[in-house]
C-alpha cells in the first residue's frame, strides 16, 4: 500500500468498518482512510442526492453517513501516518432501504449505482417471488435499472427455472439463468457487469458470493451455508463490499449481506403502480386518473390482468404491497 507521504487524490470507497475506510484511487492505489471530524458533523444534504420529501419538512436533518460506492477526495492526515477523507462528492444515484427495526428513514446500501442485480436461487432455499418483487420495487423507486439472476439451475434444470420466473421476463426484466457448478450463464453475466457499478442483492443462501467468486476468481468472499434444519441461509457476509472488476473495461460489483428485512420507505402508495413496469402502459387508460387498481370500475390494469397481459401473481403482489404502504402511511399520520 502506498504511504501517506504520497500525493492525495480522488477515489471510491470499497468498504470499511470501525471508522476506517478502504479507498481506491483513480490510479489503482488502495489506502485506508478515516473520515474527518467535520464531515461527521455536517448534515447529509450537503453531499448526498436530495432526499425524498419528509413529513417533518426536513427539520430533522441527519448527518451524512459514508457509504460503499461514494466518490471522495482524500489526503494525508496532518497528524501523520494515516490518510483522511476530506470531502464526499455528490452522489449521482443511490440504493437505499428502510432503516432496521422498522425505524423511519433510510440506510444507504450503496452509492453511485448503475444497476441492481437481484439474485435468487431456483431451489435451496425455495424462492419466494413476493420477496423478489420487493427488491425490484426498491430498485424502481430508486430509479435504478434492475436485472434478475436465477442461480443454481443445476438443481432443477433450466426449463423449470424459466417456468418459475417467466413473469419477470414478461414484465421486461433481463433474467439470467446461472449455475456456478456448471458455468451456465457466467459469460453473459461478465459482459453485462463490465463498465458498470452493480449491486448484488437478494436473500441469504442463494449463492451471491459463490457467483462472484466464480465470475471473478480470487475475490475470496466467504460463502454462506444453507441450514438444512430451517432451509434458510445463514448470514455470513458482514457488510457491503465493493470489488473492482479485473476486466480492462473496468466496473465494480457491490456484494451485500442477505437482507432479512426488506422494507419500502418513503414511497407513496399512489406511486407504487409506476414501480411495476408491466403496469405502466395501462395507467393512462384507467377511467379514473387516481385509480388504485383495486376496486374501481373501468380499471385498465385489472382488464389487462383478466386478458392475461399482466400476470396474476405480479398483480397480487402489487395489491399486497399497496396495502402495506397504505397501512404504513396511515400509521405515520
N, C-alpha and C positions, 0 to 999 in steps of 0.2 A: 504494500500500500504506500502511496506517495505521502511524504511527510508534510507537516503543516507549514514548513517554510516555503513551499512552492506556491505558485500563484493561485488566487481564488478563481471562482468561475460559476458557471450555471450548471445545474444538474437536476436529476429527477430522483425522487425518494423511492427507494426499493423496499424499505421496510424498517422496522425498529421496535425496540422495547426499552422500558425504563428510562425514557428521555434521551436515548442515543439512537440516532437515525443513520441508516446506510444510504449514502447519496452517490449516484453515478454521474460523473461529469460528462460533458459533451465529448471529451477525448477518451472516454472509456475508463478513467480512474474511478475507483470506489473508495470513498472516505467515510469515516464515522464522524458525525457532527451532532452537536446539541443545538437546541432551539434557544435563541437569545431571549432573555427575560422579558424584554419589551414586547416581543411577539406573543408571548403567553398572556400578556395583559390586554392586548388590543382586541377590539370586537371583531367577530367573524366577518362582518360586512366589508371590512377593508380589502380583503384579498379574494374572497370567495365569490362565485357567481351569485347574483342577487337571490336571496331566499324567497320562497313562496310566501304570499301574504299570510300574516298571522293574525289571529283574533285579538291579540294584545296590542296590535298596531305597531309591533316591533319594539315595544318598550323594553322587553326582556331580551337584551342583546347578548348572545353567547360569545364566549371567547373562541377565536379561531383555533381549531384543532388540526394539526398537521395530519395528512393522510397519505397513504401509499399512492403514488402517481403524481403527487404535487410537484410542480416545477419550482425550483428555489434558486436563490443566489446564496453562495456560501463563501466563507473566507477564513483565514487563520484567526483563531481566538487570541485576543490580545494578552490573555493570561499565559499563552504559550502551551505547546504540547497537545493541542487539540484544534478541531475545526468547529465553526459555528455557522448556523443558518441565520442570515441577516434579513432575508426577505422571502416571502412566499408570493409567487407570481399569480396573477389572476387565473382562475380555472376556466377552461372552455366548456367543460362538462363535468358531471359527477354522477356517481351511482350511490344512492342513499337508501337506507331502510329505517324503519321506526326504531327509536331507542329501546334497549331491552327492558323487560319488565312492564311493558305497557305504558311507559312514560311518554308524554307528548314531546315531540321533537324528532330529530334525526340523528343518525350515525352515518358518517361518510364511510362507505366501504372502499371506494377508490375514486381518485380524481383524474380528470383529463382522459376519460374513457372513450374509445371509438365504438366498441360493440360489447354486448353481453352474450356470453356463451353459456347456456344453461345445460348442464349435464345431468341426465337421468339414466338409470340402468333399466334394461328391459326386464330384469329379474334380479333377486338377491341384492338389494331389497326390492320388494314389489313396488312398481311405480304408482304413485298417486298423482294422477294428472291434474287434480284440482290444485295441488301444490305447485305444479308446473305453471298453471295459469296465473298463480300469484306472482311467481318470478317474472313472467312475461309482462304482466300489468305493471310491475315496478319498473321494468326496463322502458316500457312505453311511456309511463308517467314521467320518467327522467329524460324522455326524448332520445333514447339510445336504441340503435339497431340491435336486434336480438337474433340469435341462432339457437337451435335445439340440437343437442348431441345425445343420441341414444346409444349407450355403451353396453358392453357385454352381450352383443348379439350372438356370440358363440353359444350362449346358454339356451337360446330358443330358436335360432335361425332367423335370417333376415326377413323372410316373408311374414312371420308372426310379428316381428318388430314393426314392420311397415303397417300392419293391421292395427296395432295398438296406438300408433302415433300419426295415423293418416289425417286426423282432424287438423293437425298443425301444418301439415303440408297444404291442405286445402285452404287454411287461413292465410297462407302466403309466407310462412316462416321457412327459411332454409333449414332442412333437417339432415343431419349427418348420422350415419349408422356405423358404429365402430366396434372393434374388438382389439384390445391390447394383446391378447394371446395369439390371434391370427394375423393381426396387422390390417384388418379391414378398415378402410376409410381414412387411414392416417395420412396418406399423401395429399388428399384433398384438404384435410384439416391444416396441414402445414402451409399450404398455399393460401388459405383464407386468413391465416393468422399473420402472415408476413406484412410488415409495414404498418401494423395497427397496434393499438393498445386494447387488449381484450381481457375482460374479466371472466374468469371461470367461476361459476357458482352452481349451486344445486344442493340436494340433501347429502347427508353423510353416507359414506359407504358405496357410492355409485361409481367410484374409481377416478375421481378428478385427478388426484396426484399420480396414480398409475398411468393415466392417459398422458399427462405432461411428461412423465419420465420416459414413456415410450416414444413420444414425439421428439423430445429433446434429451437424449441420454446424457447423464452427467449432472442433471439438476438435483438428483438425490433428495427429493421430497419424501418425507415419511408418509406411509400409506396406511390408512385406517383399515381395520379388520371388521368383518361382519360378525356380530354377535349371533350365534346360532340360536340362542335361547329366545331372543326377542326379535330377531331378524331386522335389527336396526344398526346403523353404523355408529361406531364409537368415534368420538371427536378427537382426532389425533393432531391435525394441523392447528397450531395455536393462534396465529394471526395471519393477516393478509401478507403475501409476499409477492413482489414484482420481479419477474425474471426477464432479463434481456434475451431476445431470441438470437441464436447463433447464426442465422441466415444473413447473407450480405445485405439484403434489403432492409434489415432492422425490424423493429417492433418489439413489443413486450407482451407478456401474459401475466395476469394477476391471479394467483391461486388463493382462494378464500376458504375459510373454515366452513364446514357444514353449518347451515343456519337453522337452529331449532325453531326460532320464532321469526317468521317472515310476515311482517305487518305492513299494511299500506297506511301511510300517514299523510295528512295534509292534501289528500286527493278528494275533491268534492264528488259526492255520489253522482251528480249530473254530468260529470266528465268521464265517468268510467266507460261508457259505451265507446268513446274515442280510443280507448286502450285495447279494444278488440278489433284488429284490422279487418276481419270479415264482416263486421257490423257497419263499418264506416260508409260503404257505398249505399246503404239503405237509410241512413239517418235523415237525409234531406227530404225523403218522400213519405215520412210518417205524417199522419193527419194533423197532429199537434206538434208545434215546434218544441215544446218542453216534454215530449213523450218520454216516459220512463221505461218503455218496452216491457211492461209488466201486465197491466190490466186495460190499457187504453184501446178503444176500437180504432181501426184503420192504422194499426202499427205495422210499418213495412218490415221491421225486424222479425216480428212474430210470423208474418206472412212468409218471409224468406226461410224461417225455420220449418214451417209447415211444408214448403216446397222442397225441402232438403238442400237448399243452397247454403244454409248455416247449420252446423252440426248441433244436435240436441244437447249433447254433452257440454259443448262450449257455451251454449245459451244458458243451460242450467248453472254453469259456473258463474256466468255474468250475474244471474239472479241472486245467487248466494253471496257473492262479493258485494253486490249493491246493497243487500240487506245489512251486511256487516258495516259498510260505510255509513249508511243512514243511521244505524244504531249508535255508532261511534260519534257521529255528528250531533245527534240528539243528546248524548251523554256530556259532550263538551259544553253545550249550551246550558 
